Structure formats: C-alpha cells, structure tokens
Amino acid sequence: NAVLAATEVEKVESANWRELGMCETLWTFKVKEFGPLIVSIDAEGNNYFENKKVEYNAKKDEVLEEIYKHVSFIK
C-alpha cells in the first residue's frame, strides 16, 4: 500500500491532530486512484488471512485425498 500511496496521492488536503504525532495524525489526501484494497485486519482484531488459512487447512486433507486418487505417484 505504501508504494501505491506514494504514487497516487496528488496532494494533502488536511492534517488534523498533529500534536499527537505523525502516526496518529489524521491525514486527508486527494488521490488519483486508490484501490481496490483488502482490509486484512479490522477494528476488532479479526485477521482475514489468518481466518482463511484455518478454513483452507480444514478442507485441505479432503481435497488432497481426491487429488491423490488421480495422481497417486505424487503421494
């Protein structure tokens, strides 16, 4: 996202709460095009990629068994 932000931001519209420091400053940018992006961790700490990893691993053994029927030399 940093590379995309660096190349697509046209100007800084405003910066609020600078007294809180650079990371906590609320920045408003004018951008050319920004997205689509995936929010991987939401405000409640849910991690999309970790949740999907659990889901995929739960299905993996069943799918592998089906694949091995057709390509048994791999197993």
URQUI-V722951 format. One record per residue. N is the residue number from 1. RES is the residue in three letters. OMEGA is omega in radians with two decimals (999 if undefined). NEAR is the number of other C-alpha atoms within 12 Angstrom. D_FIRST is the distance of its C-alpha to the first C-alpha in Angstrom with 2 decimals. Layout:
# URQUI-V722951
N/RES/OMEGA/NEAR/D_FIRST, N/RES/OMEGA/NEAR/D_FIRST
This chain:
# URQUI-V722951
1/ASN/-3.10/14/0.00, 2/ALA/3.13/10/3.79, 3/VAL/3.11/9/5.52, 4/LEU/3.13/16/5.09, 5/ALA/-3.11/19/6.00, 6/ALA/-3.08/17/8.52, 7/THR/-3.04/15/10.03, 8/GLU/3.13/18/10.37, 9/VAL/3.12/20/11.63, 10/GLU/3.10/16/15.37, 11/LYS/3.06/16/16.75, 12/VAL/3.13/16/16.80, 13/GLU/3.13/13/19.20, 14/SER/3.06/13/20.02, 15/ALA/-3.08/18/19.40, 16/ASN/3.12/17/21.50, 17/TRP/3.12/14/22.84, 18/ARG/-3.13/13/22.18, 19/GLU/3.11/11/25.09, 20/LEU/-3.13/11/23.06, 21/GLY/-3.05/12/20.91, 22/MET/-3.08/12/17.56, 23/CYS/-3.08/12/15.55, 24/GLU/3.11/12/17.74, 25/THR/3.09/14/17.91, 26/LEU/-3.08/17/17.06, 27/TRP/3.02/18/15.23, 28/THR/-3.07/15/15.83, 29/PHE/2.89/19/14.24, 30/LYS/-3.08/17/15.58, 31/VAL/3.09/17/13.08, 32/LYS/-3.14/14/14.24, 33/GLU/-3.04/15/12.26, 34/PHE/3.10/19/9.16, 35/GLY/0.04/12/9.18, 36/PRO/3.13/8/10.57, 37/LEU/3.08/11/8.28, 38/ILE/3.03/12/10.08, 39/VAL/-3.03/14/10.99, 40/SER/3.10/15/12.05, 41/ILE/-3.11/13/14.10, 42/ASP/-3.06/11/16.08, 43/ALA/3.14/9/18.18, 44/GLU/3.09/8/21.01, 45/GLY/3.10/12/19.34, 46/ASN/-3.10/13/19.41, 47/ASN/-3.08/16/17.09, 48/TYR/-3.06/17/16.66, 49/PHE/3.09/16/16.36, 50/GLU/3.11/14/19.25, 51/ASN/3.12/15/21.32, 52/LYS/3.11/15/20.95, 53/LYS/3.11/13/21.89, 54/VAL/3.14/13/25.06, 55/GLU/-3.13/13/25.84, 56/TYR/3.13/15/25.51, 57/ASN/3.11/14/27.55, 58/ALA/-3.13/13/30.22, 59/LYS/-2.97/14/30.67, 60/LYS/-3.07/15/30.40, 61/ASP/3.13/13/34.03, 62/GLU/-3.13/13/35.51, 63/VAL/3.14/14/33.53, 64/LEU/3.11/18/34.36, 65/GLU/3.10/15/38.03, 66/GLU/3.13/14/38.05, 67/ILE/-3.11/15/36.45, 68/TYR/3.08/14/38.92, 69/LYS/-3.06/13/41.81, 70/HIS/-3.13/12/40.92, 71/VAL/-3.03/11/39.90, 72/SER/-3.13/11/42.00, 73/PHE/-3.14/8/42.05, 74/ILE/-3.04/10/38.45, 75/LYS/999/11/39.35
